[in-house]
């Protein structure tokens, strides 16, 4: 059973307390910092009514980047599988 911890992070001045695996705590803190930093950039560069607008812009940007990464990984997995199949075929075709 994985150990868990109660971690509190602040996003745009609002605390969020989460129960997470101990191994995820550093990632959670870094993610909260990244959200805050990106929201500050958006806050300086764009008009907004409230923090929800900033958080929505951050979420949209981050999910777009995640989707691009996932698509790229899917392509690389397909390419790798194809290359391994070719190599296997070459090895299977050789007589030792």
Secondary structure as GFF3:
##gff-version 3
##sequence-region A 1 96
A	DSSP	beta_strand	4	11	.	.	.	ID=ss1
A	DSSP	beta_strand	14	21	.	.	.	ID=ss2
A	DSSP	three_ten_helix	22	24	.	.	.	ID=ss3
A	DSSP	alpha_helix	25	45	.	.	.	ID=ss4
A	DSSP	alpha_helix	51	93	.	.	.	ID=ss5
###
